[in-house]
Amino acid sequence: MRKTGKQEFSVIVERDDEGYYIASVPALLGCHTQARSLDKLVVRVREAIELCLEVDGSGPASFEFVGVQRITV
């Protein structure tokens, strides 16, 4: 059964060496996608989130995304 209320997810976006954008949703294990443009990535990540929620009816993990930190070693 699909929930009627909207849910908000944090999405991590990276770009690989070939120029593809990669999106990962930390709150949904295994939820990720890629695209050549950011516009297409947004469409695809929404679809990926919907599919992940549909397959795993339990919903997102219960943690709060805080941020990303770059570390140089």
N, C-alpha and C positions, 0 to 999 in steps of 0.2 A: 504494500500500500504506500502511496506517495504522500509525503507531508505537503500541506498547503502553504505553510509559512516559508519565507525566504531565509536562506542561510548564507552567511558570509564566510569566505575562506581566504587565508593568506596563501599567496602563490609565489614561489621563488622562480625567477626567470634568469636564465643564463644564455650565453651564445657560444657555440662551439667554433672550432677552427675553420669549418666549412661555411660558416655564416648562418647556420640553423639556430633558431631560438628554441630553448628547451624549458618547459614549465613543469614544476613539481609542486604537489600540494601536500605539505608535511602532515596535515591532520588526517589524510586518507592514505594509508599504506598502499604503495604501488600505483598511486594516481599520478601519472605524468604523460606528457605528449610533446610533440615538436612541430615546428612549422618554419617556413622561409621568412615570413613577415610577422610583425607583432599583431597586426590586425587579424590574421588567420590564426595565430596562436591563441588569442582571446576566445575566438569561436571554438577552437578545438579543446581548450582547457575547460570551458563550460560543459561541453559534451562529455569530456572525460569525468568530470565531477559528477554529473548526472548518472553516468554509467556506474561509477564506483558506488554511489549511494544506492542505486538500484540493486546491484549485486550483493553488497554488504549492507543489509537493512539496518545494521546497528548504528549507523551514523558516524560522525567524525570522532576521533580520539579526543579525550577531555584534557587538552592542554592549550596554553595560550602561546602563540608565536610571539617572540620577543624581538628578534632581529637577526641580522647577519653581521659578523665581525670578520674583517680581513686580518690575517696574521702573516707576517713575513718571517721566515726562518732561514 
